[in-house]
């Protein structure tokens, strides 16, 4: 059997039935004449970056990643700047990249998208030697993640973050300086600063309506609510997709420097990193090759989602029968 070589990087703690996942992927690839993929499981010591780098070194041209946001971010770290395509098969609770780019949560359909769908190059943000595909943040958003436990996330999904948000509301605002593209710094006292490559948060809420993951720029949101009433007005405007959101400033830039008076919680793509007093954020334009559904109406990129669904159903049936 010949075909493009592929690999799977999976977080075993996020997948309820690893055997079914393996059969689904293998059967889907086999139906298109592809060979069986290499299989890599993440560990507490390596959340996916090392495994993905090994897959690339072994000659993989397509890497499936199955796990939560932390696993996806680790694999993005390894694949950014290469010509190896990334196919996201979401698991866990956040799945922010999948939410923002319309990627399916069904593994069988995800395999069909990788086989028959399109390829899109998107930007990735950088913080030091780490990459992010969705968002980086300092302040409230990281505090919310910090206050949300894993048990609640497994039981409630993204709704678990509501409890973390309620805890974070009690914390004070930050004193920060924010520099963008070398311009004079803004002096602010926000609750959070979010730098986004895409626009949606947990639960599908669109915070940055103009964010485009392939425009070579990052979108910056400075949120400065002072009271619960401020938070309510801000949240209502975001949910209703109002053009003007109270207590929120937005900018675009290629380089953002955030400096706080004291250490603050920080996150990348929904994954906590060490607290710190600063974040230096840059961008690598179109560094990541991503498998996505074909856009409708493009004759050169025609993608029959109905056919993909039927093919995926056939693959699921074969995988369950094999089990």
C-alpha positions in Angstrom: 0.0 0.0 0.0 1.4 3.4 -0.9 0.4 7.0 -0.1 1.4 10.0 1.9 3.0 9.1 5.2 1.1 10.3 8.3 1.4 10.2 12.0 -1.0 10.6 15.0 -0.1 12.5 18.2 -2.7 11.7 20.8 -3.2 12.7 24.5 -4.4 9.4 25.9 -6.0 11.1 29.0 -8.4 13.1 26.7 -9.7 10.2 24.6 -12.2 7.8 26.1 -11.6 4.9 23.6 -8.1 4.9 22.1 -8.7 1.6 20.3 -11.8 3.0 18.5 -9.8 6.2 17.6 -7.0 4.2 16.2 -9.4 2.0 14.1 -11.3 5.0 12.9 -8.1 6.7 11.6 -6.5 3.5 10.2 -9.8 2.6 8.4 -10.2 6.1 7.0 -6.7 6.2 5.7 -6.9 2.7 4.2 -10.1 3.6 2.3 -8.0 6.2 0.5 -5.1 3.9 -0.1 -2.9 5.5 2.5 -0.6 3.4 4.7 -1.1 3.0 8.5 0.1 6.0 10.4 2.8 6.2 13.0 1.3 6.5 16.5 2.7 8.7 19.3 1.2 9.2 22.7 1.9 12.3 24.8 3.3 12.0 28.3 3.3 14.2 31.4 6.8 15.2 30.5 6.1 16.0 26.8 2.7 17.2 25.8 3.2 16.6 22.1 6.1 18.8 20.8 8.7 16.1 20.9 6.4 13.5 19.5 5.4 15.7 16.5 9.1 16.6 15.9 9.9 12.9 15.8 7.1 12.3 13.3 8.5 15.1 11.1 12.0 13.7 11.4 10.6 10.3 10.3 9.2 11.8 7.2 5.5 12.4 8.0 3.8 14.7 5.6 0.6 14.9 7.6 0.2 14.9 11.4 -3.1 14.3 13.2 -3.3 15.7 16.7 -6.0 14.5 19.1 -6.2 16.1 22.5 -7.0 19.4 24.2 -5.7 22.9 23.5 -2.4 22.2 25.3 -1.7 19.2 23.0 -2.7 21.1 19.9 -0.4 24.0 20.9 2.5 21.7 21.5 2.2 20.1 18.1 1.8 23.6 16.5 5.2 24.4 18.1 6.8 21.5 16.2 5.1 22.0 12.8 5.3 25.8 12.5 7.6 26.8 9.7 7.4 23.4 8.0 5.4 22.0 5.0 3.9 19.3 7.2 0.1 19.6 7.3 -1.7 19.6 10.7 -5.1 17.8 11.0 -6.9 18.6 14.3 -9.1 15.9 15.8 -10.4 17.7 18.9 -10.8 16.1 22.3 -10.9 17.7 25.8 -12.9 20.8 26.6 -11.6 23.9 25.0 -10.6 23.1 21.4 -10.3 26.7 20.5 -8.5 26.3 17.2 -11.2 23.8 16.0 -14.0 26.2 17.2 -12.5 29.2 15.3 -11.7 27.4 12.0 -14.9 25.2 11.7 -13.1 21.9 12.4 -15.2 19.0 13.2 -15.2 17.2 16.6 -16.0 13.9 14.8 -12.8 11.9 14.3 -14.1 10.1 11.2 -15.1 13.3 9.5 -11.8 14.9 10.5 -10.0 12.1 8.7 -12.1 12.7 5.6 -11.4 16.5 5.8 -7.6 15.7 5.9 -7.9 13.4 3.0 -10.3 15.3 0.7 -10.4 18.8 2.2 -8.3 21.9 1.7 -5.1 23.2 3.1 -4.8 26.7 4.5 -1.7 28.5 5.7 -2.4 30.5 8.9 -0.2 32.7 11.0 1.1 31.7 14.4 1.9 34.0 17.3 5.1 33.6 19.3 6.0 34.1 22.9 9.7 33.3 23.3 10.3 29.9 21.7 6.7 28.9 22.0 3.9 29.3 19.4 0.2 29.8 19.7 -2.5 29.6 17.0 -5.4 31.1 18.9 -4.7 33.6 21.7 -2.2 34.7 24.3 -3.4 36.5 27.4 -2.3 38.1 30.7 -4.7 38.7 33.5 -8.3 37.7 33.9 -8.4 35.1 31.1 -5.5 33.3 32.6 -6.9 33.7 36.1 -10.1 32.1 34.9 -8.2 29.1 33.6 -6.3 28.9 36.8 -9.5 28.8 38.8 -11.1 26.0 36.7 -10.3 22.4 37.8 -9.9 19.4 35.5 -12.8 17.5 37.1 -15.3 20.3 36.4 -14.0 20.5 32.8 -14.5 16.8 32.2 -18.0 16.9 33.7 -19.3 20.3 32.3 -17.2 21.0 29.3 -16.6 24.7 28.6 -19.3 25.7 31.1 -16.8 24.8 33.8 -15.0 28.0 33.0 -17.9 30.0 34.4 -16.9 29.0 37.9 -13.3 30.0 37.2 -14.4 33.3 35.8 -16.5 34.0 39.0 -13.4 33.4 41.1 -11.2 35.6 39.0 -13.7 38.5 39.2 -12.6 39.1 42.7 -9.0 40.0 41.8 -7.8 43.5 41.2 -6.9 45.1 37.9 -3.4 45.3 36.6 -1.1 48.3 36.1 0.5 47.7 32.6 2.4 49.4 29.8 1.5 48.1 26.3 3.7 48.8 23.4 2.7 47.9 19.8 5.1 48.0 16.8 7.5 50.3 18.5 4.9 53.1 19.1 4.7 55.0 22.4 3.4 52.8 25.2 -0.1 52.9 26.4 -0.5 53.1 30.2 -3.6 51.2 31.3 -5.2 49.5 34.3 -7.0 46.6 32.6 -8.4 43.4 34.0 -6.9 41.5 31.0 -5.0 41.9 27.8 -5.7 39.4 25.1 -3.7 39.0 21.9 -5.6 37.0 19.3 -4.8 35.3 16.1 -8.5 34.3 15.8 -11.5 35.8 17.5 -13.5 33.2 19.4 -13.2 32.3 23.1 -14.5 29.3 25.0 -18.2 28.6 24.3 -17.9 30.1 20.8 -18.1 33.7 22.0 -16.5 36.0 19.4 -14.4 38.6 21.2 -12.4 39.9 18.2 -14.7 40.3 15.3 -12.1 41.4 12.8 -9.4 38.8 13.6 -8.1 37.0 10.6 -5.6 34.2 11.1 -3.9 34.8 7.8 -3.5 38.6 7.6 0.0 38.8 9.1 -1.2 40.7 12.1 -2.4 40.0 15.7 -5.5 41.6 17.2 -5.2 43.1 20.7 -8.0 43.6 23.1 -7.6 45.6 26.3 -10.5 44.9 28.7 -10.9 47.4 31.6 -14.2 46.7 33.4 -14.3 48.0 37.0 -17.6 46.7 38.4 -20.0 43.8 37.8 -22.2 46.2 35.9 -19.2 47.0 33.6 -18.6 43.2 33.1 -22.3 42.7 32.3 -22.4 45.5 29.8 -19.2 44.3 28.2 -20.4 40.7 28.0 -23.7 41.6 26.6 -22.1 43.7 23.8 -19.8 40.9 22.9 -22.6 38.3 22.8 -24.7 40.6 20.7 -21.7 41.4 18.4 -22.0 45.1 18.9 -19.6 47.3 16.9 -18.7 49.2 20.1 -18.0 47.2 23.2 -17.8 49.3 26.5 -14.6 49.1 28.5 -12.7 47.4 25.6 -10.1 48.9 23.3 -8.9 47.0 20.2 -5.8 47.4 18.1 -3.8 45.4 15.5 -0.1 44.9 15.5 2.8 42.6 14.5 4.7 43.0 17.8 3.2 43.6 21.2 5.0 44.1 24.5 3.1 43.9 27.7 4.8 45.0 31.0 3.0 44.7 34.3 4.0 46.2 37.7 3.8 42.7 39.3 3.7 39.1 38.1 0.4 38.1 36.5 -1.1 34.8 35.4 -0.5 34.2 31.6 -1.8 31.7 29.1 -1.2 30.5 25.5 -4.1 28.9 23.6 -6.0 28.1 26.8 -2.9 26.6 28.5 -1.4 28.2 31.5 2.3 29.2 31.4 4.4 30.5 34.2 3.2 33.8 35.7 5.3 36.8 34.8 5.6 40.5 34.6 5.9 40.8 30.9 4.9 39.1 27.6 6.7 39.8 24.3 4.5 38.6 21.5 5.3 38.4 17.8 4.0 36.7 14.7 5.2 34.2 12.1 3.1 34.9 9.0 1.5 31.9 7.4 3.8 29.5 9.2 1.3 26.7 9.8 -0.2 24.5 7.1 -3.6 23.4 8.4 -6.2 20.9 7.1 -9.6 22.6 6.8 -13.0 21.9 5.1 -13.0 23.1 1.5 -14.8 26.5 1.1 -18.2 26.2 -0.6 -18.6 27.5 -4.1 -14.9 27.3 -5.1 -14.7 25.0 -8.2 -11.0 24.5 -7.7 -11.5 23.5 -4.0 -14.9 21.8 -4.2 -15.6 19.7 -1.1 -18.7 17.6 -0.8 -19.4 17.7 2.9 -22.3 15.3 2.5 -20.0 12.8 0.8 -17.5 13.2 3.6 -20.2 12.6 6.2 -21.3 9.4 4.4 -17.7 8.2 4.0 -17.1 8.9 7.6 -20.1 6.9 8.6 -18.8 4.0 6.5 -15.5 4.3 8.3 -17.1 4.4 11.7 -19.1 1.3 10.9 -16.0 -0.6 9.7 -14.1 0.5 12.8 -16.8 -0.6 15.2 -17.2 -3.9 13.4 -13.4 -4.5 13.6 -13.6 -3.9 17.3 
